[in-house]
Amino acid sequence: MPSPDLDGPLLDDLAGAVLDEVRRQAGTDAAATVRAERSTLALTRFADSAIHQNVADEQVTVHLQLTVDGGRTATAATTRSRTEAVADLVAATLAAARLRPRDPSWPGLGEPAPLTSAGSPDEATAAASPADRAAGVAAFVAATGGLSAAGFVQTAALSTVLADTAGRHLYGATTSAICDGIARLSGADGVARSMSARLADLDCAALGARAAAKARAGVDAVPVEPGAYPVVLEPAAVADLVGGLVSGQFNGKAVVDGTSGLRLGDQQFDQAVTLADDPSAGVGLPFDTEGTPTARTELVRDGVPVGLTTDRRTAAALDRTPSGHASDVSATWGPVAGDPALSPGSGGSVADLVGGLERGLLVSDLWYTRVVEARRSVWTGLTRNGVWLVEDGQVVAPVSTLRFTQSYLEALAPGAVVVGSEVDPQPYRLMGPMGYNRVAVPAVRLAAWNITGNAAG
């Protein structure tokens, strides 16, 4: 796997060739942004406690956004990088742009601005071998103590050069690593996962031990009655809650479209809630797909919503400064936080949070979640990989898979939240260029969570 530091000159040449071809075909009045990217993704997957798949993919992709006639814009991408392919990419994008209606709200290209970061690539992670990932698998499996285990260890790297006709020329790189596994015993599953910019940061043995402990504690689960229960959500479940909020509430397009229920400047959340997007501490690039530098974006401060994620278009509509959250899909889905981080609180460990429950539920993970009502951020979904009934601060019985329907906004209302002290970075799919985003969250205790029924596991 090539070093990120060696990719820059190669991608520079490719980006420069595209801009030269734009000038030749479209003229000097055309506005164009080109990104040349080298991405690598390697995956070692295991099932029944044995590796059954080891795959790697590497490709160079060229993305072009081209605007002519002051607002006719088209985008295209190709994984072909020969000279004739560059000419074909420009020709096809130009033909599409000339067929588009003129967009009166086209925000134009941004101005050159200094980057706040150089990215966070780790050479060892970029160069990780199948044996390196297999060592992580072996550690996870050994730590389960003989339980059946399944999951994956993944490494990824991304190097990007962005150049445009406004004179910007930027380079950034990043890496990521994930260990995600399940241990199973008599139909009970326990899960543990973590994500970092560095493979060396992942303790796959600790994750395997945690997953096995959950599986052993989840045998012979029983149903519970529907109703509102106080809950402790472990980090994997909190990642879904935070993911739902950053995609549907703090997303500038949702605000423009009127589907966000945020009340900026109001005490909408509990004072324990402080949320930000922080690419420099995660796995993000130092600039977005429009070339806007990325930096820490504060979203909630002590329970008060104070910020949004925007690209150039939504920032113009909201009379704000772009926050650096444009992506290849932000025109459709909006600009979404890529490295959200919920600040730790004073609640201590998961055990400490459970100790504060008189009667409630401990929830490991959420899945198959879908939004029901956008403005209230009402979501429905299922629990998985372990739920337990808690009485007098003690786990007393495993509970079967549950259906919930809950407003994520209302779950974090004032007086309803205790935030744990231990941050556990989770892999979660938002709008990241490497498949997964890093969502850094602690466990939380919530005053009420609406259980609407039991479901098959």
Secondary structure, 3 states (H helix, E strand, C coil): CCCHHHHHHHHHHHHHHHHHHHHHHHCCCCEEEEEEEEEEEEEEEEECCEEEEEEEEEEEEEEEEEEECCCEEEEEEECCCCHHHHHHHHHHHHHHHHHCCCCCCCCCCCCCCCCCCCEECCHHHHCCCHHHHHHHHHHHHHHCCCCEEEEEEEEEEEEEEEEECCCCEEEEEEEEEEEEEEEEECCEEEEEEEEECCHHHCCHHHHHHHHHHHHHHCCCCECCCCEEEEEEECHHHHHHHHHHHHHHCCEHHHHHHCCCCCCCCCCCCCCCCCEEECHHHCCCCCECCCCCECCCEEEEECCEECCCECCHHHHHHHCCCCCCCCCCCHHHHCCCCCCEEECCCCCCCHHHHHHCCCEEEEEEEEEEEEEEECCCCEEEEEEEEEEEEEECCEEEEEECCEEEEEEHHHHCCCCCEEECCCCEEEEECCCCCCCCEEEEECCEEEEEEEEEEECCC
